[in-house]
Amino acid sequence: MLERFVPKIDFSSYEEFMRDFRIEIPERFNFAYDVMDAAAEKKPDKTALVWCDEKGAEATFTYGQLKHYSDKAANFFTAQGIRKGDPVMLILKRRYEFWFCILALHKIGAICIPATHLLSKKDIAYRNNAADIKMIVSVAEPEVAGHVEDAEPESPSLMAKAIIGGGRAGWLDFNAEMEKASADFKRPSGDNAPANSDILLIYFTSGTTGMPKMVQHNFTYPLGHILTARYWQNVTDDGLHLTVADTGWAKAVWGKIYGQWLAGTAIFVYDYNKFDPKKMLEVVTKYGVTTFCAPPTIYRFFIKEDLSKYDFSKLRHCSTAGEPLNPEVYSQFLKSTGIRLMEGYGQTETVVAIATYSWMEPKPGSMGKPSPSYDIDLLDDEGNSCEVGVEGQIVVRTDKMAPYGMFGGYYREGDRTEGAWHHGVYYTGDMAWRDEDGYYWFVGRADDLIKSSGYRIGPFEVESALLEHPAVLECAITGVPDEVRGQVVKATVVLAKGYSASEEIVLALQEHVKKVTAPYKYPRIIEFAPSLPKTISGKIRRVEIREGDIQ
């Protein structure tokens, strides 16, 4: 499938890849029709989606079946009054109906807003009003559906709500209604068909400060994930790919739909409520997953298991993103499986922008090098490009070319867009440094940097060092005001089972950090806590810790 949009698949080097990679972007491109329905016509019986849950239920869908169900879902949505440009929120966890719904909304030209099931009533009401959401499709779990109902009186734009996985008073039964719907849905034409510049997706990104931003992507966005899937995750035709992500997070569209199906690989979905490394390893090997992508935390849990008990003969490529990868995790996973972990970097606003590609030797802890069309630079506080080894903010220069898969701004927030993206430069808010070989190394969020005695200290390096100690389950590094040094490093630590807070533990952790990283970075203050404050997406809210220190 990929050859229709990319004239050349195989490159001999990273340099050739950067120079020659191109994506053909047709007029009025629509992923649901031009990729999925085209595949259904060409190979209707080819497997597209393999699904299982933690209770043992299984389902497999071909391209022909996905066309059938997405057409039915499109007719269901239009029967509820959903038209081109209408926002619809999907709160579906890892239910396979998510793929019916998102493809159906793409066919209609409606705006899909994936959301997490962890939203509260307040979160849902905020989203409903910020985006004028007209319909919500939710899982049947009482707490999730209850929050939607509680938010409804405060949501004047909401016209309808449908439930999946069980009946509930006041809700449309999605599965029953979809079954009754026609399987014949005609592709819209003329003014009814979405243009490339129309909005395809909106993601609410929960930052560590302020209300969530609404990241908007247009109808060409899926093509950008050719970089993510084919070249970073290294998926291949007839493979089986698993990205560990709930459909409510942007990582799901990085790894569970667009680039994978463009490359012809089948998507594997493991539907679970609580992560269990043993169970995940069992399903990965049982179903013959060939490519796997997960945040470093997952691999940290994996290496604590006896990996010799699992057959990894089908698994040939693993990638990781979301946080810096500890070199020890890289080494232990490689030793146990023979597979190198290939790191990458991107945001909800982009596709994979920096990555360790197949032609490159991984440097554990490094994100890799820039992707084609992404003109990456590091800028200091004065806006100057940083020299090798000097920390700066990661930016994307967009004045000469439009990067593949780049967002179109923050929906209905012109000032916020201008604040992050102006004069042809998009400021990611992330800090990094670049080595002499052109590899980028993540430091932390710009707002989280600590300035102590003239040194700039990124929290992730210190956190990574602490996490190597067996006493540390979780930790967060922040800066505490200090009259002499400006700031000093503070560690808020959640201890692992079997350890208790003591002065001996404090000294042991401080000495450990001094040994594995630069001594000036060690935490002069260590505080123990039962848990860390986090955003709804699981990011540590260091701002909350800092505010507690000031009060």
C-alpha positions in Angstrom: 0.0 0.0 0.0 2.8 2.4 0.9 4.2 2.7 -2.6 1.2 4.8 -3.8 2.3 7.6 -1.5 6.1 7.0 -1.2 8.0 6.3 -4.4 10.9 4.7 -2.6 10.8 2.5 0.5 14.4 1.3 1.0 17.2 3.7 1.5 20.9 2.8 2.0 21.7 5.4 4.6 20.4 8.0 6.9 21.8 10.7 4.6 20.0 9.3 1.6 16.8 9.0 3.6 17.1 12.7 4.6 17.8 13.8 1.1 15.4 11.8 -1.0 12.4 10.9 1.2 9.1 12.4 -0.2 5.5 11.8 0.5 2.9 12.3 -2.3 -0.1 14.2 -0.9 -3.1 13.9 -3.2 -5.9 16.5 -3.3 -8.7 15.8 -0.9 -6.9 12.9 0.7 -9.0 10.9 3.1 -7.3 8.0 4.9 -10.5 6.1 5.4 -11.2 5.9 1.6 -7.8 6.3 0.0 -6.0 3.8 2.2 -8.5 1.6 4.0 -11.3 1.2 1.4 -8.6 0.9 -1.3 -7.1 -2.0 0.7 -10.5 -3.5 1.2 -11.0 -3.5 -2.6 -7.6 -4.9 -3.4 -7.2 -7.4 -0.5 -10.5 -7.7 1.3 -9.5 -10.9 3.2 -6.2 -9.5 4.5 -6.0 -9.2 8.3 -5.9 -5.6 9.5 -6.7 -5.8 13.2 -6.1 -8.5 15.8 -7.8 -7.9 19.2 -7.8 -9.7 22.5 -8.5 -8.8 26.1 -7.2 -9.9 29.4 -10.2 -12.2 29.9 -9.3 -14.3 26.9 -11.8 -12.8 24.4 -10.5 -12.5 20.8 -11.5 -10.9 17.5 -9.9 -10.5 14.1 -10.9 -8.0 11.4 -10.0 -7.9 7.8 -9.8 -4.8 5.6 -13.1 -5.9 4.0 -14.7 -6.1 7.4 -13.4 -2.7 8.5 -14.9 -1.2 5.4 -18.2 -2.9 6.2 -18.4 -1.8 9.8 -17.1 1.7 9.2 -19.7 2.3 6.5 -22.4 1.1 9.0 -21.0 3.3 11.7 -20.9 6.3 9.3 -24.6 5.7 8.5 -25.3 5.5 12.2 -23.5 8.8 12.9 -25.3 10.6 10.1 -28.6 9.3 11.3 -27.9 11.2 14.6 -27.2 14.4 12.7 -23.4 14.3 12.5 -22.1 16.1 9.4 -18.8 17.4 8.1 -17.0 19.5 10.6 -19.0 18.3 13.6 -16.9 17.3 16.7 -17.5 13.8 18.2 -15.7 12.6 21.3 -14.7 8.9 21.6 -14.1 7.6 25.1 -13.4 3.9 24.2 -10.3 2.7 25.9 -9.1 -0.2 23.7 -12.5 -1.4 22.5 -12.2 -2.5 18.8 -15.3 -0.4 18.0 -12.9 2.6 18.3 -11.6 1.8 14.8 -15.1 1.5 13.3 -15.9 4.9 14.8 -12.8 6.8 13.8 -12.8 5.6 10.3 -16.5 6.4 10.0 -16.0 9.9 11.3 -13.2 10.4 8.7 -15.5 9.2 6.0 -18.1 11.8 7.0 -15.5 14.5 7.4 -16.4 15.0 11.1 -13.8 15.9 13.7 -12.8 13.0 15.9 -11.7 13.8 19.5 -10.3 10.8 21.2 -10.3 11.0 25.0 -9.3 9.0 28.0 -11.7 7.2 30.3 -10.0 8.9 33.2 -11.8 12.2 32.6 -13.9 13.6 35.5 -17.2 15.4 35.1 -15.4 18.7 35.1 -12.9 17.5 32.4 -15.7 16.4 30.1 -17.8 19.5 30.5 -14.7 21.6 29.7 -14.0 19.6 26.6 -17.7 19.7 25.5 -17.8 23.5 25.7 -14.3 24.2 24.4 -14.8 22.2 21.2 -18.7 22.4 21.0 -18.8 18.6 21.0 -22.1 17.3 19.4 -21.9 13.6 20.3 -20.0 11.3 22.7 -19.5 7.6 22.2 -18.4 6.0 25.5 -17.6 2.6 27.0 -20.4 1.3 29.3 -18.5 1.4 32.5 -20.8 3.1 35.0 -18.2 5.6 36.3 -17.2 6.8 32.8 -20.8 7.0 31.6 -21.8 8.6 34.8 -19.3 11.5 34.4 -20.7 12.1 30.9 -24.2 12.3 32.3 -23.2 14.6 35.1 -21.5 16.9 32.5 -24.5 17.0 30.2 -26.5 19.8 31.9 -23.5 22.0 31.4 -22.9 21.0 27.8 -25.5 22.8 25.5 -23.8 21.7 22.3 -24.2 17.9 23.1 -26.9 16.4 20.9 -26.5 12.7 21.4 -24.6 10.0 23.3 -24.0 6.4 22.5 -22.7 3.6 24.6 -20.6 0.5 23.8 -20.5 -2.7 25.7 -23.9 -2.7 27.4 -27.2 -0.8 27.6 -27.9 2.3 29.7 -31.0 4.4 30.1 -30.9 7.6 28.0 -28.1 6.3 25.7 -28.1 4.9 22.2 -26.9 1.3 22.0 -24.1 1.8 19.5 -23.7 -1.9 18.6 -27.5 -2.5 18.2 -27.9 0.7 16.2 -24.9 0.1 14.0 -26.1 -3.4 13.1 -29.4 -2.0 11.9 -27.6 0.6 9.8 -26.9 0.2 6.0 -23.5 -1.0 5.0 -23.6 1.2 1.9 -22.1 4.6 2.6 -21.2 6.8 -0.4 -18.1 8.9 -0.4 -19.1 12.6 -0.1 -18.3 14.8 -3.1 -18.0 18.5 -3.8 -18.6 20.8 -0.9 -19.6 17.8 1.3 -16.1 16.3 1.0 -13.4 17.5 3.4 -10.5 19.3 2.0 -6.9 18.6 3.0 -6.9 21.6 5.3 -10.0 20.6 7.2 -9.7 19.4 10.7 -9.4 15.6 11.1 -8.5 15.3 14.7 -8.4 17.3 17.9 -6.4 16.1 20.9 -6.7 17.8 24.3 -3.2 17.7 25.7 -3.0 17.9 29.5 0.1 20.0 30.3 1.8 20.4 33.6 0.3 23.9 33.9 -3.0 25.5 32.8 -6.0 24.1 31.0 -5.5 21.5 28.2 -4.5 22.7 24.8 -6.5 21.6 21.7 -4.1 20.3 19.1 -5.7 20.2 15.7 -4.5 18.0 12.8 -5.8 18.2 9.2 -6.7 15.4 6.8 -3.1 15.0 5.6 -1.8 14.2 9.1 -2.0 10.4 8.7 0.6 10.5 5.9 3.1 11.9 8.2 3.0 8.7 10.2 4.7 6.9 7.4 7.8 8.2 9.1 6.7 6.9 12.5 5.6 3.4 11.4 7.6 2.4 8.4 10.9 4.0 9.2 11.1 4.3 13.0 8.9 1.4 14.3 10.2 -0.5 11.2 6.9 -2.2 10.5 6.6 -4.3 7.4 3.8 -5.6 5.1 2.2 -8.7 6.7 3.7 -8.0 10.1 1.8 -7.6 13.4 2.5 -4.4 15.4 1.7 -3.5 19.0 2.0 0.0 20.4 1.2 0.2 24.1 -1.3 3.0 24.3 -4.9 3.7 25.2 -7.0 5.2 22.3 -7.5 8.3 24.4 -3.8 9.3 23.9 -2.1 10.6 20.8 0.4 7.7 21.0 -2.5 5.6 19.7 -2.6 7.3 16.4 1.2 7.1 16.3 1.0 3.3 16.7 -2.5 1.9 16.3 -3.9 3.1 12.9 -2.4 5.4 10.3 1.3 4.6 9.5 0.9 0.9 10.3 -2.0 0.4 7.8 -0.3 2.6 5.3 2.7 0.2 5.5 0.4 -2.9 5.3 1.1 -4.3 8.7 -1.7 -5.6 10.9 -2.4 -3.9 14.2 -2.5 -5.9 17.4 -4.6 -4.5 20.3 -4.4 -5.9 23.8 -7.3 -4.7 25.8 -6.5 -4.6 29.6 -7.4 -2.5 32.6 -4.2 -3.0 34.7 -0.8 -3.4 33.2 0.8 -6.8 34.1 4.3 -7.3 32.5 3.9 -11.1 32.6 0.5 -11.1 30.8 1.8 -8.6 28.2 4.8 -10.7 27.5 2.6 -13.7 27.1 0.3 -12.1 24.6 3.2 -10.6 22.6 4.8 -14.0 22.2 1.5 -16.0 21.8 0.2 -13.9 19.0 3.6 -13.4 17.2 3.9 -9.7 17.5 6.7 -8.7 15.1 7.2 -5.0 16.0 6.6 -3.5 19.4 6.6 0.1 20.7 6.2 1.2 24.3 7.5 3.9 26.8 10.7 3.0 28.7 8.7 2.3 31.8 7.3 -0.8 30.1 10.7 -2.1 29.3 11.9 -1.4 32.9 9.1 -3.8 34.1 10.1 -6.3 31.4 13.7 -6.7 32.4 12.6 -7.5 35.9 11.0 -10.6 34.5 12.7 -13.8 33.5 12.8 -13.1 29.8 14.4 -16.5 29.0 10.9 -18.1 29.5 9.5 -16.3 26.5 9.9 -17.1 22.8 10.9 -13.8 21.0 11.6 -15.5 17.7 8.9 -13.5 15.9 9.7 -10.2 17.5 12.3 -8.4 15.4 12.1 -4.7 16.2 11.4 -2.6 19.3 11.1 1.1 19.7 10.5 3.5 22.6 9.5 7.1 23.3 7.9 9.3 25.9 10.8 9.6 28.3 14.6 9.1 28.3 15.7 5.5 28.1 18.0 4.4 30.9 21.1 2.8 29.3 21.0 -0.1 31.8 17.4 -0.9 30.6 18.7 -0.9 27.0 21.6 -3.2 27.8 19.6 -5.7 29.8 16.8 -5.9 27.2 19.4 -6.4 24.5 21.2 -9.1 26.4 18.0 -11.0 27.1 16.3 -10.6 23.7 19.0 -9.6 21.2 16.9 -6.7 20.2 18.1 -3.1 20.3 15.7 -0.4 21.6 15.3 2.4 19.1 14.4 5.7 20.7 12.3 8.5 19.2 10.9 11.9 20.0 7.8 13.8 19.1 4.8 15.5 20.5 1.0 15.5 20.1 1.7 18.4 17.7 4.0 16.3 15.4 4.7 12.9 14.2 8.1 11.4 15.0 10.4 14.4 14.7 13.7 12.9 15.9 14.5 9.2 15.9 17.0 6.4 15.9 16.4 5.0 12.4 17.5 1.6 11.2 20.7 2.9 9.5 21.9 4.4 12.7 23.8 2.9 15.6 21.7 3.5 18.8 23.2 5.6 21.5 21.3 4.5 24.6 19.6 7.6 26.1 19.7 9.6 22.9 16.6 10.3 20.9 18.5 10.0 17.6 18.6 12.4 14.7 16.0 14.6 12.9 13.4 13.1 10.6 13.0 14.2 7.0 11.2 17.5 6.6 11.9 18.3 10.2 14.4 21.2 10.3 15.4 20.7 14.0 17.6 23.2 15.9 18.4 24.0 19.5 18.1 27.7 20.6 19.4 29.4 23.7 17.6 32.0 25.7 18.6 34.7 23.2 17.4 32.8 20.2 20.8 31.7 18.9 21.6 28.2 17.6 23.5 26.2 20.2 26.9 24.7 19.7 27.7 21.0 20.2 27.2 20.0 23.8 25.2 23.1 24.8 21.7 22.8 26.0 18.9 24.6 24.3 15.2 24.4 23.5 14.2 22.0 20.7 12.6 24.0 17.9 11.2 23.1 14.4 12.0 25.7 11.7 9.0 25.8 9.4 9.9 28.8 7.2 11.4 26.8 4.4 9.3 23.6 4.4 6.1 22.3 6.0 7.0 19.2 8.1 5.0 16.1 7.5 2.3 15.6 10.1 2.8 19.0 11.8 -0.2 20.3 13.6 -2.2 23.3 12.3 -2.2 25.2 15.6 -4.2 25.2 18.8 -7.9 25.1 18.0 -9.6 28.4 18.7 -6.5 29.7 20.6 -4.7 32.0 18.3 -2.7 33.7 21.1 -1.6 30.3 22.4 -0.5 29.2 18.9 1.4 32.5 18.3 3.1 32.0 21.7 4.5 28.7 20.6 4.8 29.1 16.8 6.0 32.4 15.4 8.4 33.9 12.9 8.6 30.5 11.2 9.8 28.7 14.3 7.8 26.2 16.5 9.1 26.1 20.1 8.5 22.7 21.6 9.2 23.7 25.2 11.6 20.7 25.5 15.3 21.1 26.2 18.1 19.0 24.8 21.7 19.0 23.7 23.3 17.7 20.5 26.6 15.7 20.3 29.3 15.8 17.7 27.6 13.1 15.7 24.3 15.0 15.4 22.5 12.9 18.0 20.0 14.7 20.3 19.8 14.1 24.1 16.7 15.0 26.0 17.1 17.2 29.1 13.6 18.1 30.2 10.8 20.6 29.8 12.1 24.2 29.7 9.9 25.1 32.7 11.4 22.3 34.7 15.1 23.2 34.3 16.9 23.9 37.6 19.6 26.7 37.7 22.0 26.0 40.6 25.3 27.8 41.2 25.4 28.7 37.5 24.7 25.1 36.3 21.6 24.2 34.3 20.3 20.8 35.5 17.6 18.9 33.7 15.3 16.7 36.0 15.3 13.7 33.8 19.0 12.9 34.1 18.8 13.0 37.9 15.6 11.0 37.9 17.1 8.4 35.6 20.1 8.1 38.0 17.8 7.7 41.0 15.6 5.1 39.3 18.7 2.8 38.9 18.7 2.4 42.7 16.6 -0.5 43.9 15.0 1.6 46.7 13.4 4.0 44.3 10.0 3.1 42.7 9.2 6.6 41.4 10.8 10.1 41.7 10.5 13.7 40.7 13.2 16.3 40.6 12.5 19.9 41.2 14.4 23.1 42.2 14.0 24.7 45.6 14.9 28.4 46.0 18.3 28.9 47.8 19.9 32.2 48.8 23.4 31.0 48.0 23.0 28.8 44.9 19.8 30.3 43.5 18.2 26.8 43.5 19.2 23.5 44.9 18.0 20.1 43.6 15.3 18.4 45.5 14.1 14.8 45.0 10.6 13.7 45.9 10.9 9.9 46.1 8.3 7.1 46.3 10.1 4.1 47.9 9.9 0.6 46.6 8.5 -2.2 48.7 10.8 -3.3 51.5 12.3 0.1 52.0 11.4 2.8 54.5 12.4 6.5 54.9 15.6 7.0 56.9 18.7 9.2 57.0 20.7 6.2 55.8 18.5 5.9 52.6 18.9 9.6 52.0 22.7 9.4 52.1 22.7 6.2 50.0 20.6 7.9 47.3 22.8 11.0 47.3 26.0 9.0 47.0 24.4 6.9 44.2 23.6 10.0 42.1 27.1 11.4 42.6 28.5 8.2 41.2 26.3 7.8 38.1 26.1 11.5 37.0 27.9 14.7 37.6 28.3 15.3 41.4 26.9 18.8 41.2 23.5 17.3 40.2 22.9 15.3 43.3 19.8 16.1 45.3 20.7 18.1 48.4 17.1 17.6 49.6 15.3 14.3 49.5 11.7 14.1 50.5 9.7 10.8 50.7 6.1 10.6 49.5 3.5 7.9 49.1 2.8 9.0 45.5 3.6 11.8 43.0 1.1 14.4 41.7 0.4 13.7 38.0 -1.7 15.0 35.2 -4.5 12.9 33.7 -2.1 11.6 31.1 0.3 10.4 33.8 2.9 13.2 33.5 4.5 14.3 36.7 3.2 17.7 37.9 6.5 19.1 39.1 4.8 22.5 39.2 2.6 21.2 42.0 5.6 20.0 44.0 7.3 23.4 43.5 4.2 25.3 44.6 4.1 23.2 47.7 7.7 24.2 48.5 7.0 27.9 48.1 3.8 27.9 50.2 
